[in-house]
Amino acid sequence: MSAKVKSPDNLPNKPGVYIMRDNTGTIIYIGKAKSLTKRVKSYFREKLDRPKTQILMSHFDSLEYIVTNSEKEALILEATLIKKHHPRYNVQLKDDKRYPYVKITNEKFPRLVITRNVTKDGVYFGPFTDVGSVKQTVKFLKSLFKIRTCRNMNGPCLNSQIDLCHAPCDGGISKEEYSEIINKIDLFFQGKYSAIVKNLKKEMAEAAANEEFEKAAVIRDQISSIEEIMEKQFVDLVDDDLDQDVIAIAPGKNEVVVIIMPIRNGKIVGRDDFLMSGSQYDSPSEIMFSFIQQYYGYNRHIPKQILLDEDIDEKELLEEWLSDLRGNKVKIKVPQKGVKLRLVKMAKKNAEIINHQKKKMENSLIELKKYLKLDNVPHVIEGYDISNISGKFAVGSKVSFKDAKPNKKMYKYFKMETPGPNDFAMMEELLTRRLKLIDSDPEPDLIVIDGGKGQLGMACSVLEKLNLTHIPIIGIAKEFEEIYLPNSKRPIIIPKNNRALHLLQQIRDESHRFAITYHRKLRSKAIRASSLDDIVGIGKKRKMNLLKEFGSVDNIKKASVEELTKIKGMNLKIAENVYNYYH
């Protein structure tokens, strides 16, 4: 429970956390202290040296504190409260909800899922900044170890039929055997790849000794798959026992880029980048301290060593806390020579490259503002497109870019109701339906339409009908990449090598890609639904057996009646039905 005070004189000489509020009661800063009274008194000196402290105290109104048993407890509580309240003047690991985690669910037969919501149940790994890579990894592990993917275990599904699941729902694997598989996946996400291979080799030898040659062959293939992945993705170092995280930072104007390179069993197994916000008045030491405190605070592998590009204050406190989390000694070091120094320099270089790329993105938005004569920098830009074939399977897409980067969680597609082909009317429907959602999906800073004067005129009429003419809108014509503005007779020509044009092209092309992907999905779904499902006598089980044996509908079309009759569950009459349907 916290206690409120107005003056630091009333604070105890004990470790704890202090919470500063402004005159509206909003929390503006949270800090920890070995001695609350000594630390907080430093804010009330007549002369405040640091700009951050001057700004903070100009907004200060009241203070509350929470006493803890130790400085280490204060460290943990501070990180928890910062994550909960997001105070304006604390350095924070920026919006880690946008990064996915991999979760091993808390079930009798656990599943492996990707999620952005962290709760108390299950085991979590992450967050991972490369979404595409983590999706591929999860897909690889599911197929490799044949774990269940279904939400409800209500009988054997298609995955078990085509040998992609051990079918625990049907007694295909015991709970103990399944738990061993989950333990291997746990080791994989901890970076202990050699341990997995070692365990699998032992299992393979036992299976061979027991003359279970089919099982041994499956394990052999698993070993080959993991070793192949390791060869492709991981950079070898000299020391096979290295278990380290290498961290470096590159300060920007308002944010700091942090790079972390995990090293497991002597191999660089990846690279993640994060942003720290609210850092413009903090030293590199304070930024690095806050990052380590927030990054390792929840469900994460703690390495034996953390290598930094420069030393930090209160290093011993962090080491003690991390050692408790790991269960044995953790050291934070700043290497001066050898391989470790090269690793830190590599991480630093990566951080600087990302920082440079971030500046280029910011510059492209400033350039765009200048060329389009906008009142404000367009931080959120939306692009729209239509895809159909002669009016059939017509879909519309909305893509969203935030600070010049795709913001995929705000993408949306629409099934068009307008009869076609009529791209103008479909675009009118698309914009109308999207802009009516402004209460739940905030309006953008700029709308980009794929098309010239005609399409733009139609789009402007939609904005007028909805009283949204304050939203800037442009059309980009593909042939000469001309930019059309409302109430302007001549198009704007942005130089071909200009970053602002490249950004507009990227948005236009992405909206087209997103629309055509959904269109193809609807079209192929319709084609699939009108094929095997329409044949008399072909139900779910026969359909699965046919697909398992022949691999595709095209191969089924080519099969003879005799070949079809041999499939499990088929008879001569049903085989003739299938053959006659396709011939």
C-alpha positions in Angstrom: 0.0 0.0 0.0 1.3 3.5 -0.9 1.5 6.6 1.3 1.0 10.2 0.1 3.3 13.1 1.1 3.9 16.6 -0.2 7.5 17.0 1.2 10.5 14.6 1.1 11.1 15.3 4.8 8.3 12.9 5.7 9.9 10.0 3.7 11.5 7.0 5.6 15.2 6.2 5.3 14.3 2.8 3.7 14.4 1.2 0.2 11.3 1.6 -1.9 9.6 3.2 -4.9 8.4 6.8 -5.2 5.6 7.9 -7.5 5.4 11.6 -8.7 2.1 13.1 -9.9 1.1 16.4 -11.5 -1.7 18.7 -10.4 -4.3 16.6 -12.3 -3.2 13.4 -10.4 -1.5 11.9 -13.4 1.6 9.8 -12.7 4.5 11.6 -14.4 7.5 9.6 -13.0 8.3 6.4 -11.1 11.6 5.8 -9.5 13.3 3.4 -7.1 15.7 4.2 -4.2 18.0 2.5 -1.7 17.0 5.3 0.7 13.7 7.1 -0.2 14.4 10.2 1.8 18.0 10.7 0.4 16.9 10.0 -3.2 13.8 12.2 -3.3 15.5 15.1 -1.5 17.8 15.4 -4.5 14.8 16.6 -6.6 14.2 19.5 -4.2 17.6 21.2 -4.3 17.6 24.9 -5.1 19.8 24.3 -8.1 18.8 21.4 -10.4 21.6 20.5 -12.8 19.9 18.2 -15.2 17.3 19.5 -17.7 15.1 16.4 -17.2 14.9 17.1 -13.4 14.1 20.7 -14.1 11.2 19.8 -16.5 9.9 17.1 -14.2 9.8 19.3 -11.1 8.0 22.1 -13.1 5.1 19.7 -13.4 5.4 18.1 -9.9 2.5 18.4 -7.5 2.5 15.5 -5.1 4.3 12.3 -4.2 3.5 8.9 -2.9 5.8 6.0 -1.9 5.9 2.3 -1.3 8.4 0.8 1.1 10.1 -2.5 0.1 12.3 -5.0 2.0 15.3 -4.5 -0.2 16.6 -2.4 -3.1 16.2 -5.5 -5.3 12.5 -5.6 -4.5 12.2 -1.9 -5.3 13.8 -2.6 -8.7 11.2 -5.3 -9.5 8.3 -3.1 -8.3 9.5 -0.1 -10.3 9.6 -2.1 -13.5 6.0 -3.4 -12.9 4.6 0.0 -12.1 6.3 1.6 -15.2 4.8 -1.1 -17.4 1.4 -0.5 -15.9 1.2 3.3 -15.8 3.6 4.4 -18.7 4.7 7.7 -17.0 5.7 10.5 -19.3 9.2 11.1 -18.0 10.4 7.5 -17.6 12.5 5.8 -20.3 10.3 2.9 -21.6 10.6 -0.1 -23.8 8.3 1.1 -26.5 4.9 -0.6 -27.1 6.1 -4.2 -26.8 2.5 -5.3 -27.5 3.1 -4.9 -31.2 5.7 -7.8 -31.0 4.3 -11.4 -30.8 5.2 -14.0 -28.2 5.2 -17.8 -28.7 3.1 -19.5 -26.1 3.1 -23.2 -24.9 -0.4 -23.5 -23.6 -1.3 -24.8 -20.2 -3.2 -27.9 -21.3 -3.0 -31.7 -20.8 -1.6 -31.9 -24.4 -0.2 -28.3 -25.0 -0.4 -26.4 -28.2 2.1 -23.9 -29.7 0.5 -20.6 -30.5 1.6 -17.1 -31.5 0.0 -14.3 -29.3 0.4 -10.7 -28.4 -1.5 -11.1 -25.1 0.6 -12.3 -22.1 -1.5 -13.8 -19.3 -0.5 -15.9 -16.2 -1.2 -19.3 -17.8 1.2 -21.1 -20.1 4.9 -20.6 -20.9 5.9 -17.6 -23.1 9.0 -16.9 -25.3 9.7 -13.5 -26.8 8.7 -10.9 -27.7 10.0 -11.5 -31.3 10.5 -8.5 -33.6 10.6 -10.5 -36.8 7.0 -11.6 -37.2 7.6 -13.5 -40.4 10.5 -15.5 -39.0 8.6 -16.5 -35.8 5.7 -17.7 -37.9 8.0 -19.9 -40.0 9.7 -21.2 -36.8 6.4 -22.2 -35.2 5.2 -23.8 -38.5 8.5 -25.8 -38.7 8.2 -27.0 -35.1 4.6 -28.0 -35.5 5.3 -30.2 -38.5 8.6 -31.5 -37.1 7.2 -32.7 -33.8 3.6 -33.3 -35.0 2.0 -31.5 -32.0 -1.7 -30.8 -32.0 -3.0 -27.5 -33.5 -6.8 -28.0 -32.9 -8.6 -26.0 -30.2 -11.0 -28.9 -29.3 -9.8 -32.4 -29.2 -12.9 -34.0 -30.6 -11.6 -36.8 -32.7 -8.9 -37.4 -35.4 -8.7 -34.5 -37.9 -7.1 -34.1 -41.3 -3.7 -33.4 -39.8 -3.6 -36.9 -38.2 -4.8 -38.4 -41.5 -1.9 -36.9 -43.4 0.6 -37.6 -40.6 1.1 -34.1 -39.3 -0.2 -34.8 -35.8 0.3 -37.6 -33.3 -3.5 -37.5 -32.6 -3.5 -37.4 -28.8 -7.3 -37.1 -29.0 -7.4 -40.6 -30.4 -4.8 -42.1 -28.0 -2.1 -41.9 -30.7 0.5 -40.8 -28.1 0.7 -40.9 -24.3 0.8 -37.8 -22.0 4.4 -38.7 -21.0 5.7 -39.0 -24.6 3.9 -35.8 -25.6 5.5 -34.0 -22.6 8.9 -35.0 -23.8 8.1 -33.4 -27.2 7.1 -30.2 -25.4 10.3 -30.2 -23.4 12.3 -30.3 -26.7 10.3 -27.3 -28.0 11.1 -25.5 -24.7 14.8 -26.2 -25.2 14.6 -24.9 -28.8 13.3 -21.5 -27.7 16.0 -21.3 -25.0 18.6 -21.8 -27.8 19.7 -25.2 -26.5 19.8 -26.8 -30.0 22.7 -29.1 -29.2 20.8 -30.5 -26.2 17.8 -31.3 -28.4 20.0 -33.1 -31.0 21.8 -35.0 -28.2 18.5 -36.2 -26.7 17.2 -37.2 -30.2 20.3 -39.1 -31.0 19.9 -41.1 -27.7 16.3 -41.8 -28.5 17.2 -42.9 -32.1 19.8 -45.3 -30.7 17.3 -46.8 -28.2 14.7 -47.2 -31.0 17.2 -48.9 -33.3 18.3 -51.2 -30.4 14.6 -52.2 -29.8 14.2 -52.8 -33.6 11.7 -49.9 -33.8 13.3 -48.9 -37.2 10.4 -46.8 -38.4 10.5 -44.7 -35.2 14.3 -44.4 -35.5 13.9 -43.2 -39.1 11.5 -40.5 -38.0 13.9 -39.3 -35.3 16.8 -39.3 -37.8 14.8 -37.0 -40.0 14.0 -34.7 -37.1 17.8 -34.5 -36.3 18.5 -33.6 -39.9 15.9 -30.9 -40.0 17.2 -29.2 -36.8 20.8 -29.4 -38.0 19.9 -28.0 -41.3 18.1 -25.0 -39.7 21.1 -24.4 -37.4 23.5 -24.4 -40.4 21.3 -21.9 -42.3 20.4 -19.5 -39.5 23.2 -19.4 -36.9 26.6 -17.8 -37.1 29.3 -20.0 -35.4 31.7 -18.5 -32.8 34.8 -20.1 -31.3 33.5 -21.0 -27.8 30.8 -23.7 -27.9 29.8 -22.9 -24.2 28.9 -19.3 -24.8 25.5 -18.3 -23.3 25.3 -14.5 -23.7 23.2 -11.6 -24.8 25.1 -8.8 -26.6 23.3 -5.4 -26.2 24.2 -2.0 -27.8 22.3 1.3 -28.2 22.2 4.1 -30.8 20.6 7.3 -29.5 18.2 9.2 -31.8 16.4 12.5 -31.4 13.5 11.4 -29.3 14.0 7.6 -29.2 16.9 5.2 -28.7 17.4 2.0 -30.9 18.5 -1.0 -28.8 19.9 -4.1 -30.4 20.1 -7.4 -28.7 22.0 -10.4 -30.2 21.4 -13.7 -28.3 24.3 -16.2 -28.4 23.5 -19.8 -27.4 26.0 -22.7 -27.4 28.5 -20.5 -29.2 26.2 -19.5 -32.0 24.5 -16.1 -32.8 20.9 -17.2 -33.0 19.2 -14.0 -34.1 19.0 -10.2 -33.7 16.1 -8.2 -32.2 15.7 -4.4 -32.2 13.6 -2.3 -29.9 12.8 1.4 -29.3 13.1 3.1 -26.0 10.9 6.2 -25.7 11.1 9.2 -23.3 14.9 9.0 -23.5 15.9 12.5 -24.7 17.1 13.7 -21.3 18.7 10.4 -20.0 22.3 9.3 -20.2 23.2 6.1 -22.1 23.8 4.4 -18.7 20.3 5.2 -17.5 18.8 4.1 -20.9 20.7 0.7 -20.8 19.7 0.1 -17.1 16.0 0.7 -17.9 16.2 -1.6 -21.0 17.7 -4.5 -19.0 15.2 -4.0 -16.2 12.2 -4.0 -18.5 13.5 -6.5 -21.1 14.3 -9.3 -18.7 11.4 -8.6 -16.3 9.0 -11.3 -17.7 9.3 -14.8 -19.0 12.7 -14.6 -20.8 15.8 -16.7 -20.9 18.5 -15.1 -18.7 22.0 -15.8 -20.1 25.2 -16.4 -18.1 26.7 -13.1 -19.4 25.4 -9.8 -20.8 27.9 -7.9 -22.9 27.4 -4.1 -23.2 29.0 -1.5 -25.3 29.6 0.8 -22.2 29.4 0.5 -18.5 26.3 1.3 -16.4 25.6 2.5 -12.9 24.1 0.1 -10.3 25.4 -2.9 -12.3 25.7 -5.0 -9.1 22.0 -4.6 -8.3 21.0 -5.8 -11.8 23.4 -8.7 -11.6 21.9 -9.8 -8.2 18.4 -9.5 -9.6 19.2 -11.4 -12.8 21.1 -14.1 -10.9 17.9 -14.7 -8.8 15.9 -15.1 -12.0 18.4 -17.5 -13.6 19.1 -19.5 -10.5 22.9 -19.0 -10.7 25.5 -16.3 -11.2 24.9 -13.7 -14.0 27.7 -11.2 -15.0 27.3 -7.9 -16.9 30.6 -7.1 -18.7 32.0 -4.5 -21.1 34.6 -6.4 -23.2 37.9 -4.7 -24.0 39.4 -7.2 -26.5 38.9 -10.3 -28.5 35.7 -12.0 -29.9 33.5 -10.4 -27.3 34.6 -6.9 -28.2 33.9 -7.7 -31.9 30.4 -8.9 -31.0 29.7 -5.7 -29.1 30.9 -3.6 -32.1 28.8 -5.7 -34.5 25.7 -5.0 -32.3 26.6 -1.3 -32.1 26.9 -1.1 -35.9 23.5 -2.8 -36.3 21.9 -0.3 -33.9 23.4 2.6 -35.8 22.2 1.2 -39.2 18.6 0.8 -37.9 18.8 4.3 -36.4 19.9 5.7 -39.8 17.1 3.8 -41.6 14.6 5.3 -39.0 15.9 8.8 -39.8 15.4 8.1 -43.6 11.8 7.1 -42.9 11.2 10.3 -40.9 12.8 12.3 -43.7 10.5 10.7 -46.3 7.4 11.9 -44.3 8.8 15.4 -44.1 9.5 15.4 -47.9 5.9 14.1 -48.5 4.5 17.0 -46.4 6.5 19.5 -48.4 5.5 18.1 -51.9 1.8 17.7 -51.0 1.7 21.0 -49.1 0.1 19.3 -46.1 -0.4 21.2 -42.8 1.1 18.3 -40.7 3.5 15.4 -41.2 1.3 12.4 -42.3 2.2 9.9 -39.6 -0.7 7.5 -40.5 -1.3 6.9 -44.2 -3.9 4.6 -45.7 -4.0 3.1 -49.2 -7.0 1.6 -51.0 -7.4 -0.8 -53.9 -10.0 -3.0 -55.6 -9.5 -6.5 -57.1 -11.9 -8.6 -59.2 -12.3 -10.6 -62.4 -15.2 -9.2 -64.5 -16.9 -8.2 -61.3 -16.7 -11.6 -59.7 -15.1 -12.2 -56.2 -14.7 -8.4 -55.9 -12.8 -7.3 -52.8 -11.5 -4.0 -51.5 -8.4 -3.5 -49.3 -7.3 -0.9 -46.8 -3.6 -0.9 -45.8 -2.2 1.4 -43.1 1.3 2.7 -42.7 2.4 4.3 -39.4 5.6 6.4 -39.5 6.4 5.1 -43.0 6.2 1.4 -41.9 3.3 -1.1 -42.6 1.0 -1.3 -39.6 -0.5 -4.7 -40.4 -2.8 -4.9 -37.4 -4.8 -2.0 -39.0 -5.1 -3.7 -42.4 -8.7 -4.6 -43.4 -10.4 -6.2 -46.4 -14.0 -5.9 -47.6 -16.2 -8.1 -49.8 -17.7 -5.8 -52.3 -21.5 -5.7 -52.7 -21.6 -3.5 -55.7 -22.4 -5.4 -58.9 -19.6 -5.2 -61.4 -17.4 -4.8 -63.2 -17.5 -1.2 -62.0 -14.3 -0.2 -60.3 -15.4 3.4 -59.7 -18.6 2.4 -57.9 -16.7 -0.3 -55.9 -14.1 2.2 -54.8 -16.9 4.5 -53.7 -18.4 1.7 -51.6 -15.0 0.8 -50.2 -14.3 4.3 -49.0 -17.8 4.8 -47.6 -17.8 1.6 -45.6 -14.3 2.3 -44.2 -14.8 5.9 -43.3 -18.1 5.1 -41.5 -15.9 3.1 -39.0 -14.0 6.2 -37.8 -15.3 5.8 -34.2 -13.5 2.4 -33.9 -10.8 2.9 -36.5 -9.4 6.5 -36.2 -9.1 8.7 -39.3 -5.7 8.7 -41.1 -3.5 11.8 -41.8 -3.5 11.0 -45.5 -5.5 8.8 -48.0 -3.8 7.3 -51.1 -6.0 6.1 -54.0 -4.7 4.0 -56.8 -5.8 6.1 -59.9 -5.8 9.5 -61.5 -8.2 12.4 -61.7 -11.5 10.5 -62.2 -10.9 8.1 -59.2 -9.8 11.0 -57.0 -12.9 13.1 -57.9 -15.1 10.2 -56.9 -13.2 9.7 -53.6 -13.5 13.4 -52.8 -17.3 13.2 -53.2 -17.3 10.4 -50.6 -15.4 12.7 -48.2 -17.9 15.5 -48.8 -20.9 13.3 -48.1 -19.4 12.2 -44.8 -18.2 15.7 -43.8 -14.6 14.5 -43.8 -13.1 16.9 -46.3 -10.4 17.9 -43.7 -8.7 14.5 -44.4 -6.0 15.0 -47.1 -6.4 12.7 -50.1 -4.3 12.1 -53.2 -4.4 9.8 -56.3 -1.3 8.2 -57.7 -1.5 7.2 -61.4 0.6 4.2 -62.3 1.7 4.9 -65.9 3.9 8.1 -65.2 3.6 8.0 -61.3 1.8 11.3 -61.3 0.3 12.6 -58.1 -3.1 14.1 -58.3 -4.5 16.5 -55.7 -8.1 17.7 -55.2 -8.8 21.1 -56.9 -5.6 21.0 -58.8 -5.6 21.0 -62.6 -2.0 19.6 -63.1 -0.5 16.6 -61.3 2.6 16.9 -59.1 5.7 15.1 -60.4 8.0 13.9 -57.6 11.5 13.0 -58.7 11.9 9.3 -59.3 14.8 8.9 -56.8 12.9 10.8 -54.0 12.1 8.9 -50.8 8.6 10.5 -50.6 7.6 9.0 -54.0 9.1 5.6 -53.0 6.9 5.6 -49.9 3.7 6.4 -51.9 4.6 3.6 -54.4 5.1 1.2 -51.5 1.7 2.0 -50.1 0.0 1.8 -53.5 1.7 -1.6 -54.2 1.0 -3.0 -50.8 -2.8 -2.1 -51.0 -2.8 -3.9 -54.4 -1.0 -7.0 -53.0 -3.3 -7.2 -50.0 -6.4 -6.9 -52.3 -5.3 -9.5 -54.8 -4.2 -11.9 -52.1 -7.7 -11.9 -50.6 -9.3 -12.1 -54.1 -7.3 -15.2 -54.9 -8.2 -16.8 -51.6 -12.0 -16.3 -52.3 -11.6 -17.6 -55.8 -9.6 -20.7 -54.9 -12.0 -21.4 -52.0 -15.0 -21.2 -54.5 -13.1 -23.6 -56.9 -12.3 -26.0 -54.1 -15.9 -26.0 -52.8 -17.3 -26.8 -56.3 -15.1 -29.8 -56.9 -14.8 -32.9 -54.6 -17.6 -31.7 -52.3 -20.1 -31.9 -55.2 -19.5 -35.6 -56.0 -22.2 -38.0 -54.8 -20.8 -40.4 -52.2 -17.7 -38.3 -51.3 -17.9 -37.2 -47.7 -15.3 -35.8 -45.3 -13.4 -39.1 -44.7 -13.2 -40.2 -48.3 -12.2 -36.7 -49.3 -9.3 -36.8 -46.8 -8.2 -40.3 -47.9 -8.2 -39.2 -51.6 -6.2 -36.1 -50.8 -3.8 -38.0 -48.6 -3.1 -40.6 -51.3 -3.1 -38.4 -54.4 -1.8 -35.1 -52.9 -4.1 -32.8 -54.9 -7.4 -32.5 -56.8 -5.5 -32.3 -60.1 -3.9 -35.7 -59.4 -7.4 -37.2 -58.5 -8.7 -36.0 -61.9 -5.9 -37.9 -63.7 -6.5 -41.2 -61.7 -8.2 -44.2 -63.3 -11.3 -46.0 -61.8 -9.0 -48.9 -60.8 -6.6 -46.5 -58.9 -9.5 -44.8 -57.2 -11.1 -48.1 -56.1 -7.9 -49.0 -54.2 -8.2 -46.0 -51.8 -9.4 -46.8 -48.3 -13.2 -46.4 -48.0 -13.8 -46.3 -51.7 -15.8 -48.9 -53.7 -16.3 -49.3 -57.5 -19.5 -47.3 -57.6 -18.0 -44.2 -55.8 -14.8 -44.5 -57.8 -16.9 -44.3 -61.0 -18.8 -41.3 -59.6 -15.4 -39.5 -59.1 -14.1 -40.5 -62.5 -17.2 -39.6 -64.4 -17.5 -36.2 -62.6 -14.1 -35.2 -64.0 -14.4 -36.8 -67.4 
